[in-house]
Amino acid sequence: MTTDPAPATTVAAVPSPAGPTDSSTPATTSAPGTDKATGATVEFVGLRRTFGATTALDGLDLTVHPGELLALLGPSGCGKTTALRMLAGFEMPDSGQVLVDGVDVTRIPAHRRDAGMVFQSYSLFPHLNARDNVAFGLKMRKTGKAERHRRADELLELVGLPTHGDRYPHQLSGGQQQRIALARALALQPRVLLLDEPLSALDAKVRENLREEIRRLQQELGITTLFVTHDQEEALSMADRVAVMHAGRLEQCDSPAELYARPATAFVAEFVGTMNRVPGVVTEDGTTVEVLGRRLPIDGTPGLRGEVDALVRPENVLLTAGGDAVVTGSTFLGSSTRLTVQLADGTSAKVDLSTHDASALPAGTAVTVSLPDRPVLVDARR
Amino acid sequence: MAGVTASALTTEGRPAPSTANGGRPTGSRGGVLAGLGRIRWGRGSVLLISALYFLVPIGATLWFTVDNSPQGFSLDAYRQIFTVPGLWPALQLSLLLAAGTIVLVYLLLIPTVVAVRLGSPRLRTVVELTCTLPLVVPTIALTAGISDVLRWCNDNLAPTPFYATFLYAQNANFPVVLLLAYVVMALPLAFRTLDAGMRTLDVRTLLEAAQNNGASRARAIVSVILPNLRSAMLNTAFITLALVLGEFTVASILGYVPFAVWIVNGNSAGQGPVTVAVSIVSLLLTWLLLFVLSLGGDRRGSTPAQQ
């Protein structure tokens, strides 16, 4: 397992508790959306949480840097949402701490935390129109009506819905509702933004647009953002770093490119992207693996000897016509096509080729499979 | 075929199967229209029967109030409403009791449905069964029970300091004992109405969203949950009001004279046309109230979402 490589940053500043704002305070001259907020450092320290016999978090240690967008990625039940909810104040850990800028906020109630959250199910207040939804937090902080409406309108403009202030949630599409929810989360100018699978209820096209929109706003505002998703494409395309979780533990936290190219564990390798398992044998000295008649150098596999699986990405496998493997099927993916190939020992492997190249290899074609110079990882044989 | 003209479309917007017969309706198309006709006739018949079921008795009642045979049409019964003795105190008592019942039902049930929904969803069945119990207990049995309790209290509380309270609870101007009975009788419908309203909300997420925006839990319930229960609360109020205005058995047996009891007593005392005219007016007022409540229940716009 790879630990979080970033050193914990401790900043003396205390997160501003959501106390009442003096409505007599002069109004901010710049738009709330364009105020360059300073993101906070968020740290999870040894977080543990069990629900009955289920362990949701099993000692989570993770640091999110100021202004960073970190995606918590993992399958359902891996603990990513629990971690997010602990930062929001909706869950209490059995043990461990949540620190914001070095200050322990673990026991601070949700309504006093400096974190805006966007929920999966929009969660707009049905009885309020879009403007009042956005201004809700400002109202709770006793900001004057004119001021909160002014700021709400600015935020509506920021999320691209300047003319939708008078509409009620049921008059808005899913994408519009989620934009309003984003504006509402930003209204209090929080130093941490929490996104709990905000795109999962939207259709593909809207999801793609909103993904870019969220990233643009996050970078523009410089707000520290924690983004929970089970969609690897979403995580890889949006995040500065991706933390992959499994069974309540952090498997790896790295940049998307590192995570994809150098996964720390077989779980990460197989969860992020597609992976082939090709049977092989690790040599006595543990420096090479013999697979499909070739010896490939390996590293980082302490203790693994004998029969193993070499993990190889489909796009790193080459096919040439003629040989002892057979193409058994294909899946059209647009610009590329994924071929399924049965190796001589009966193992099935996936190979990504350009659609043009793949058209020359219909099902039943005999092929030779060539592996890359180095497998992504070597794992115990399954 | 180069294109499909509007006239070649069926009523469902699909191309007609054939235009080879010169554009005349095909057998299939005629079948569809005949089917639609049948459906419309079916709907019309149901509506007509329903309307007759409701309107004929009301019409007959109305006729009874204005038919002053052999002189003919007369509005005397309606003029007497303003002068007939006993009506306004009875109506005032009923409205007071209704207001009290509504407030008590709110105080009892709203915290209960919120608490059950948020804290102990598994208790919902228990609460629902408890609230439904008055439906299976006949009103006459409930009244007999109340009478027994009152008799016991009268016999046993006289020497105690509670006797004054006991007497106050039976005050004819505002009989608390009747109010409590009405609360029990309103529970089944009130609980179901409020619970149904609550079920339409994602209460937990709404509360969390409100808390995330700086509202304490209590303030979140008041600011977010209650406003979204407005329709359910108005419906509860209306059902309770209707129940209290129309309740006769308990009030009559316990010896009080609210609205419904006054109407029956008036009929017996030979004031038939006036009491029936009052019934007609109260029916119209109830409808008007329902209309106002339904308008107030949803002031939000109704334009559908646009992508």
Interface residues (C-beta under 8 A of the other chain):
Chain A: A18 A88 G89 F90 P109 A110 H111 R112 R113 A115 G116 M117 F119 S121 S123 L124 F125 P126 H127 N129 F136 G137 M140 R141 D166 R167 Y168 H170 Q171 L172 S173 G175 Q176 A181 R184 A185 A187 L188
Chain B: L201 D202 T205 L206 E208 A209 A210 Q211 N212 N213 G214 A215 S216 R217 R219 A220 S223 V224 P227 N228 R230 R300 G301 S302 T303 P304 A305 Q306 Q307
